[in-house]
Amino acid sequence: LGILSSPNTALESLIDNINSKIDGEVREKISLRKNDIYKESEKISSANKQTTQNKFNDNPMSSYRLFSELSEVLPEDVIIIDDSVSSRQALMATNNFKPKKLYGERGGAIGWGMGATMGVKLANPDKNVIGIIGDGSAMMTMQALWTAANSKIPVIYIICNNKSYRVLKTNMQIYKKEILKDNNPDSKYFAMDFNPSFNFAELANTFGLNGIKISDPNLIKKHVSESLNSDITTVLDVDIDGSV
């Protein structure tokens, strides 16, 4: 069914139409499903908190520690662009984003976040806009830094630098276990590690931007706070654990 309409108008009309056709028995089933979803969400939330605690002092730094530190310093009006890929679970586990404060996608492409961060900033010039980008994603569209410098678009990029295409490794793990029935932990990953790894902070500095390399999680809040409301783009290149 194709509907030519504003999404808001169409959805409001569709919801009203569906609600008018729901009887008591169906409403009870909906209520039970919502209750089951709530219970499952509580279980996931509890598990995420435990994972964050377990990984808090990991060295190299875990993505859970990175985003836990970040959650304590983000202003309420910040807008997040999520192209973090394999770090997304940790991002969502440690932050509670309000509507219209988080932009992302469900998968299928990487690298879009570098440009999208600037686009959202241009649409919201009075807001702090932070792009959380995987290192593999950043390499796809690193020329965005030239655009940020040339057009003077002040955003913050936080690069989740795990020195690999970790999402490919995790997908390969699933394929090995579920399709190949292979549980060999010594299997090699071909062309998925970045060796040598990239220093995005130095690259940002070559464009005249503010590039900072971070390996100590205790420095995250300091550098994020200093980067907010800056008039030039800052690239925080954060080393995190890339193990699978």
Secondary structure, DSSP 8 states (H G I E B T S, - for coil): ----S-HHHHHHHHHHHHHTT--HHHHHHHHHHHHHHHHHHHHHHHHHHHHHHHHTT-SS--HHHHHHHHHTT--TT-EEEEE-GGGHHHHHHH----TTSEE---SS--SHHHHHHHHHHHH-TTS-EEEEEEHHHHHHTTTHHHHHHHTT---EEEEEE-SB-HHHHHHHHHHHHHTS----TT---TT-B-SS---HHHHHHHTTSEEEEE--GGGHHHHHHHHTT-SS-EEEEEE-----
